Amino acid sequence: MTAPQLRASATCVEARGLALGLRQAWRLRLPRASLKPWQRAWRRHGLFLTASSTAFRDVPGGLLVPAADGERGVHLVVLSTGKELARACLAAELENAARGAASSQTELQRMHAAHRAVGAAYGYPPCCVAAFCDAHAEAILARKAQRSGDEALIQLGDNGLAIARAAARTQHFDPRLAALPGALGERNVSTLRHLPCRFDCPASITLAEALLADVAATDERRFLRLRDGLRAPIWMDTAGHAHVAQSAQMTGAQWRVTLSDGSLVHAPIRQQPGKPVLPVLLPFHL
């Protein structure tokens, strides 16, 4: 049984971002069967595609875990208007993946320099890239401390920690910035493909508005779907997984959240910026 091929759409927000100059490259993952069709399709739009020779398991959280022999996997792909930039971004991504859980100051500096370089090419605001790098460094240092027996540090992972920190910084949860790449599937109606440093980040709002203005002019049906973002509460569980909740009400100092299966959970209404924790409720419905 062959893997399904994915279709390339010139109207998707990533491609339109390239056309508008809001980003210089686009990173994604594709099964082997889609590589050549995508390469041919995007060549007609003046884009160059480069893909990893190694296949990786399609796992959540942005991890790149090599697929075992005979295991169906996905390839890391970068599309860009320039061949050299596409190759440079892919090389930086693969080099970072190969470093694994770097822990020395020099290794962390190299990883974060690579994150800043590819983040700029992908059109992510510098403040959001910096926030992710901070969370990444703290998550790695927490893992190192845990190995040495420090039980006081709770390991959230870099994505979970970045989300908890973004929530703690946020004054108003803008539905257009409910950007949790890959976590919400079809429910993800954000134009963004990065995790904002805060869910009212001015730079991210500016980017979202530029993309929405383009969508309004090119695809009215899609614009109507994206215009208001995700006006629903999102429950982030202790593993950092996102769930669209049925409802969320304030009860004292806590959120009382009803999940899609009808179960009830609770989370603090306000987090301390210096001590972000999961679970957390992201109230994009207010």
Contacts in CASP RR format, 6 or more apart in sequence:
PFRMAT RR
TARGET T0000
AUTHOR 0000-0000-0000
METHOD contacts of the structure
MODEL  1
MTAPQLRASATCVEARGLALGLRQAWRLRLPRASLKPWQRAWRRHGLFLT
ASSTAFRDVPGGLLVPAADGERGVHLVVLSTGKELARACLAAELENAARG
AASSQTELQRMHAAHRAVGAAYGYPPCCVAAFCDAHAEAILARKAQRSGD
EALIQLGDNGLAIARAAARTQHFDPRLAALPGALGERNVSTLRHLPCRFD
CPASITLAEALLADVAATDERRFLRLRDGLRAPIWMDTAGHAHVAQSAQM
TGAQWRVTLSDGSLVHAPIRQQPGKPVLPVLLPFHL
2 33 0 8 1.000
3 31 0 8 1.000
3 32 0 8 1.000
3 33 0 8 1.000
3 34 0 8 1.000
3 72 0 8 1.000
4 31 0 8 1.000
4 33 0 8 1.000
5 31 0 8 1.000
5 33 0 8 1.000
5 34 0 8 1.000
5 37 0 8 1.000
6 30 0 8 1.000
6 31 0 8 1.000
6 34 0 8 1.000
6 38 0 8 1.000
8 15 0 8 1.000
8 37 0 8 1.000
8 38 0 8 1.000
8 41 0 8 1.000
8 42 0 8 1.000
9 15 0 8 1.000
10 16 0 8 1.000
10 45 0 8 1.000
11 218 0 8 1.000
11 219 0 8 1.000
11 222 0 8 1.000
13 191 0 8 1.000
13 193 0 8 1.000
13 211 0 8 1.000
13 215 0 8 1.000
14 23 0 8 1.000
14 26 0 8 1.000
14 28 0 8 1.000
14 79 0 8 1.000
14 193 0 8 1.000
15 26 0 8 1.000
15 45 0 8 1.000
15 47 0 8 1.000
16 211 0 8 1.000
16 214 0 8 1.000
16 215 0 8 1.000
16 218 0 8 1.000
17 23 0 8 1.000
17 211 0 8 1.000
17 214 0 8 1.000
18 24 0 8 1.000
18 25 0 8 1.000
18 26 0 8 1.000
18 47 0 8 1.000
18 79 0 8 1.000
18 80 0 8 1.000
18 81 0 8 1.000
20 210 0 8 1.000
20 211 0 8 1.000
20 214 0 8 1.000
22 123 0 8 1.000
22 207 0 8 1.000
22 210 0 8 1.000
22 211 0 8 1.000
23 121 0 8 1.000
23 122 0 8 1.000
23 123 0 8 1.000
24 80 0 8 1.000
24 81 0 8 1.000
24 82 0 8 1.000
24 85 0 8 1.000
24 121 0 8 1.000
24 122 0 8 1.000
24 123 0 8 1.000
25 78 0 8 1.000
25 79 0 8 1.000
25 80 0 8 1.000
25 85 0 8 1.000
25 86 0 8 1.000
25 89 0 8 1.000
25 118 0 8 1.000
25 121 0 8 1.000
25 122 0 8 1.000
26 78 0 8 1.000
26 79 0 8 1.000
26 80 0 8 1.000
26 122 0 8 1.000
27 76 0 8 1.000
27 77 0 8 1.000
27 78 0 8 1.000
27 89 0 8 1.000
27 93 0 8 1.000
27 118 0 8 1.000
27 122 0 8 1.000
28 77 0 8 1.000
28 79 0 8 1.000
29 56 0 8 1.000
29 58 0 8 1.000
29 74 0 8 1.000
29 75 0 8 1.000
29 76 0 8 1.000
29 77 0 8 1.000
30 38 0 8 1.000
30 51 0 8 1.000
30 74 0 8 1.000
30 75 0 8 1.000
30 77 0 8 1.000
31 72 0 8 1.000
31 73 0 8 1.000
31 74 0 8 1.000
31 75 0 8 1.000
32 55 0 8 1.000
32 73 0 8 1.000
32 75 0 8 1.000
35 49 0 8 1.000
35 51 0 8 1.000
35 75 0 8 1.000
35 77 0 8 1.000
38 49 0 8 1.000
38 77 0 8 1.000
39 49 0 8 1.000
42 48 0 8 1.000
42 49 0 8 1.000
42 79 0 8 1.000
43 49 0 8 1.000
46 81 0 8 1.000
47 79 0 8 1.000
47 80 0 8 1.000
47 81 0 8 1.000
48 79 0 8 1.000
48 80 0 8 1.000
48 81 0 8 1.000
48 82 0 8 1.000
48 83 0 8 1.000
48 86 0 8 1.000
49 77 0 8 1.000
49 78 0 8 1.000
49 79 0 8 1.000
49 86 0 8 1.000
50 77 0 8 1.000
50 78 0 8 1.000
50 83 0 8 1.000
50 86 0 8 1.000
50 87 0 8 1.000
50 90 0 8 1.000
51 75 0 8 1.000
51 76 0 8 1.000
51 77 0 8 1.000
51 78 0 8 1.000
51 90 0 8 1.000
52 75 0 8 1.000
52 76 0 8 1.000
52 77 0 8 1.000
52 90 0 8 1.000
52 94 0 8 1.000
53 75 0 8 1.000
54 66 0 8 1.000
54 67 0 8 1.000
54 75 0 8 1.000
54 94 0 8 1.000
55 66 0 8 1.000
55 67 0 8 1.000
55 71 0 8 1.000
55 72 0 8 1.000
55 73 0 8 1.000
55 74 0 8 1.000
55 75 0 8 1.000
56 64 0 8 1.000
56 65 0 8 1.000
56 66 0 8 1.000
56 67 0 8 1.000
56 73 0 8 1.000
56 74 0 8 1.000
56 75 0 8 1.000
56 76 0 8 1.000
57 65 0 8 1.000
57 66 0 8 1.000
57 67 0 8 1.000
57 71 0 8 1.000
57 73 0 8 1.000
57 74 0 8 1.000
58 73 0 8 1.000
58 74 0 8 1.000
59 65 0 8 1.000
60 182 0 8 1.000
60 183 0 8 1.000
60 241 0 8 1.000
61 159 0 8 1.000
62 159 0 8 1.000
64 76 0 8 1.000
64 93 0 8 1.000
64 94 0 8 1.000
64 97 0 8 1.000
67 73 0 8 1.000
76 90 0 8 1.000
76 93 0 8 1.000
76 94 0 8 1.000
77 90 0 8 1.000
78 86 0 8 1.000
78 87 0 8 1.000
78 89 0 8 1.000
78 90 0 8 1.000
78 93 0 8 1.000
79 86 0 8 1.000
80 86 0 8 1.000
80 89 0 8 1.000
80 121 0 8 1.000
85 121 0 8 1.000
88 117 0 8 1.000
89 117 0 8 1.000
89 118 0 8 1.000
89 121 0 8 1.000
89 122 0 8 1.000
92 114 0 8 1.000
92 117 0 8 1.000
92 118 0 8 1.000
93 114 0 8 1.000
93 118 0 8 1.000
95 114 0 8 1.000
96 111 0 8 1.000
96 114 0 8 1.000
96 115 0 8 1.000
99 107 0 8 1.000
99 110 0 8 1.000
99 111 0 8 1.000
101 140 0 8 1.000
101 143 0 8 1.000
102 108 0 8 1.000
102 110 0 8 1.000
102 111 0 8 1.000
102 140 0 8 1.000
103 140 0 8 1.000
103 141 0 8 1.000
103 143 0 8 1.000
103 144 0 8 1.000
108 137 0 8 1.000
108 140 0 8 1.000
111 136 0 8 1.000
112 133 0 8 1.000
112 136 0 8 1.000
112 137 0 8 1.000
115 129 0 8 1.000
115 132 0 8 1.000
115 133 0 8 1.000
115 136 0 8 1.000
116 126 0 8 1.000
116 129 0 8 1.000
116 130 0 8 1.000
116 133 0 8 1.000
119 129 0 8 1.000
119 194 0 8 1.000
120 126 0 8 1.000
120 129 0 8 1.000
122 193 0 8 1.000
122 194 0 8 1.000
123 194 0 8 1.000
123 207 0 8 1.000
124 194 0 8 1.000
125 194 0 8 1.000
125 196 0 8 1.000
125 197 0 8 1.000
125 201 0 8 1.000
125 203 0 8 1.000
125 204 0 8 1.000
125 207 0 8 1.000
126 203 0 8 1.000
127 197 0 8 1.000
127 201 0 8 1.000
127 203 0 8 1.000
128 194 0 8 1.000
128 195 0 8 1.000
128 196 0 8 1.000
128 197 0 8 1.000
128 201 0 8 1.000
128 203 0 8 1.000
128 204 0 8 1.000
129 194 0 8 1.000
130 197 0 8 1.000
131 162 0 8 1.000
131 165 0 8 1.000
131 166 0 8 1.000
131 197 0 8 1.000
131 198 0 8 1.000
132 158 0 8 1.000
132 162 0 8 1.000
132 195 0 8 1.000
132 197 0 8 1.000
134 165 0 8 1.000
135 157 0 8 1.000
135 158 0 8 1.000
135 159 0 8 1.000
135 160 0 8 1.000
135 161 0 8 1.000
135 162 0 8 1.000
135 165 0 8 1.000
136 158 0 8 1.000
136 162 0 8 1.000
138 161 0 8 1.000
139 155 0 8 1.000
139 156 0 8 1.000
139 157 0 8 1.000
139 158 0 8 1.000
139 161 0 8 1.000
140 158 0 8 1.000
142 153 0 8 1.000
142 154 0 8 1.000
142 155 0 8 1.000
142 156 0 8 1.000
142 157 0 8 1.000
143 155 0 8 1.000
145 153 0 8 1.000
146 153 0 8 1.000
146 155 0 8 1.000
154 277 0 8 1.000
156 164 0 8 1.000
156 240 0 8 1.000
156 276 0 8 1.000
156 277 0 8 1.000
156 278 0 8 1.000
157 240 0 8 1.000
159 195 0 8 1.000
159 240 0 8 1.000
160 236 0 8 1.000
160 240 0 8 1.000
160 278 0 8 1.000
161 276 0 8 1.000
162 195 0 8 1.000
163 180 0 8 1.000
163 195 0 8 1.000
163 236 0 8 1.000
163 240 0 8 1.000
163 278 0 8 1.000
163 280 0 8 1.000
163 282 0 8 1.000
164 236 0 8 1.000
164 271 0 8 1.000
164 276 0 8 1.000
164 277 0 8 1.000
164 278 0 8 1.000
164 280 0 8 1.000
165 273 0 8 1.000
165 274 0 8 1.000
165 276 0 8 1.000
166 195 0 8 1.000
166 196 0 8 1.000
166 197 0 8 1.000
166 198 0 8 1.000
166 199 0 8 1.000
167 199 0 8 1.000
167 236 0 8 1.000
167 271 0 8 1.000
167 276 0 8 1.000
167 280 0 8 1.000
167 282 0 8 1.000
168 270 0 8 1.000
168 271 0 8 1.000
168 272 0 8 1.000
168 273 0 8 1.000
168 274 0 8 1.000
168 276 0 8 1.000
169 197 0 8 1.000
169 198 0 8 1.000
169 273 0 8 1.000
170 198 0 8 1.000
170 199 0 8 1.000
170 200 0 8 1.000
171 200 0 8 1.000
172 199 0 8 1.000
172 200 0 8 1.000
173 199 0 8 1.000
173 200 0 8 1.000
173 282 0 8 1.000
173 283 0 8 1.000
173 284 0 8 1.000
173 286 0 8 1.000
174 199 0 8 1.000
174 200 0 8 1.000
174 205 0 8 1.000
174 284 0 8 1.000
175 228 0 8 1.000
175 229 0 8 1.000
175 230 0 8 1.000
175 231 0 8 1.000
175 284 0 8 1.000
175 285 0 8 1.000
176 190 0 8 1.000
176 191 0 8 1.000
176 192 0 8 1.000
176 205 0 8 1.000
176 208 0 8 1.000
176 209 0 8 1.000
176 212 0 8 1.000
176 228 0 8 1.000
176 229 0 8 1.000
177 190 0 8 1.000
177 192 0 8 1.000
177 196 0 8 1.000
177 199 0 8 1.000
177 200 0 8 1.000
177 201 0 8 1.000
177 204 0 8 1.000
177 205 0 8 1.000
177 208 0 8 1.000
178 184 0 8 1.000
178 188 0 8 1.000
178 189 0 8 1.000
178 190 0 8 1.000
178 199 0 8 1.000
178 229 0 8 1.000
178 230 0 8 1.000
178 234 0 8 1.000
178 282 0 8 1.000
178 284 0 8 1.000
179 188 0 8 1.000
179 190 0 8 1.000
179 192 0 8 1.000
179 193 0 8 1.000
179 194 0 8 1.000
179 195 0 8 1.000
179 196 0 8 1.000
179 204 0 8 1.000
180 188 0 8 1.000
180 195 0 8 1.000
180 234 0 8 1.000
180 242 0 8 1.000
181 188 0 8 1.000
181 193 0 8 1.000
181 194 0 8 1.000
181 195 0 8 1.000
182 188 0 8 1.000
183 241 0 8 1.000
183 242 0 8 1.000
184 230 0 8 1.000
184 234 0 8 1.000
184 242 0 8 1.000
184 244 0 8 1.000
187 230 0 8 1.000
187 232 0 8 1.000
187 244 0 8 1.000
188 230 0 8 1.000
189 225 0 8 1.000
189 226 0 8 1.000
189 229 0 8 1.000
189 230 0 8 1.000
190 208 0 8 1.000
190 226 0 8 1.000
190 229 0 8 1.000
190 230 0 8 1.000
191 207 0 8 1.000
191 208 0 8 1.000
191 211 0 8 1.000
191 212 0 8 1.000
191 215 0 8 1.000
191 226 0 8 1.000
192 204 0 8 1.000
192 207 0 8 1.000
192 208 0 8 1.000
192 211 0 8 1.000
194 204 0 8 1.000
196 204 0 8 1.000
197 204 0 8 1.000
199 282 0 8 1.000
199 284 0 8 1.000
212 223 0 8 1.000
212 226 0 8 1.000
212 227 0 8 1.000
215 222 0 8 1.000
215 223 0 8 1.000
215 226 0 8 1.000
216 223 0 8 1.000
216 227 0 8 1.000
229 284 0 8 1.000
230 244 0 8 1.000
230 284 0 8 1.000
231 284 0 8 1.000
231 285 0 8 1.000
232 244 0 8 1.000
232 245 0 8 1.000
232 284 0 8 1.000
232 285 0 8 1.000
233 244 0 8 1.000
233 245 0 8 1.000
233 247 0 8 1.000
233 248 0 8 1.000
233 255 0 8 1.000
233 257 0 8 1.000
233 281 0 8 1.000
233 282 0 8 1.000
233 283 0 8 1.000
233 284 0 8 1.000
233 285 0 8 1.000
234 242 0 8 1.000
234 243 0 8 1.000
234 244 0 8 1.000
234 245 0 8 1.000
234 281 0 8 1.000
234 282 0 8 1.000
234 284 0 8 1.000
235 242 0 8 1.000
235 243 0 8 1.000
235 244 0 8 1.000
235 245 0 8 1.000
235 248 0 8 1.000
235 257 0 8 1.000
235 259 0 8 1.000
235 265 0 8 1.000
235 267 0 8 1.000
235 279 0 8 1.000
235 281 0 8 1.000
235 282 0 8 1.000
236 242 0 8 1.000
236 243 0 8 1.000
236 278 0 8 1.000
236 279 0 8 1.000
236 280 0 8 1.000
236 281 0 8 1.000
236 282 0 8 1.000
237 243 0 8 1.000
237 278 0 8 1.000
237 279 0 8 1.000
238 278 0 8 1.000
238 279 0 8 1.000
239 278 0 8 1.000
240 278 0 8 1.000
243 259 0 8 1.000
243 260 0 8 1.000
244 260 0 8 1.000
245 257 0 8 1.000
245 258 0 8 1.000
245 259 0 8 1.000
245 260 0 8 1.000
245 281 0 8 1.000
246 258 0 8 1.000
246 259 0 8 1.000
246 260 0 8 1.000
246 262 0 8 1.000
247 257 0 8 1.000
247 258 0 8 1.000
248 255 0 8 1.000
248 256 0 8 1.000
248 257 0 8 1.000
248 258 0 8 1.000
248 281 0 8 1.000
248 283 0 8 1.000
248 285 0 8 1.000
249 255 0 8 1.000
249 256 0 8 1.000
250 256 0 8 1.000
250 269 0 8 1.000
252 269 0 8 1.000
253 268 0 8 1.000
253 269 0 8 1.000
253 270 0 8 1.000
254 266 0 8 1.000
254 267 0 8 1.000
254 268 0 8 1.000
254 269 0 8 1.000
255 266 0 8 1.000
255 267 0 8 1.000
255 268 0 8 1.000
255 269 0 8 1.000
255 281 0 8 1.000
255 283 0 8 1.000
256 264 0 8 1.000
256 266 0 8 1.000
257 264 0 8 1.000
257 265 0 8 1.000
257 266 0 8 1.000
257 267 0 8 1.000
257 281 0 8 1.000
258 264 0 8 1.000
259 265 0 8 1.000
265 279 0 8 1.000
267 279 0 8 1.000
267 280 0 8 1.000
267 281 0 8 1.000
268 280 0 8 1.000
269 281 0 8 1.000
271 277 0 8 1.000
271 280 0 8 1.000
END
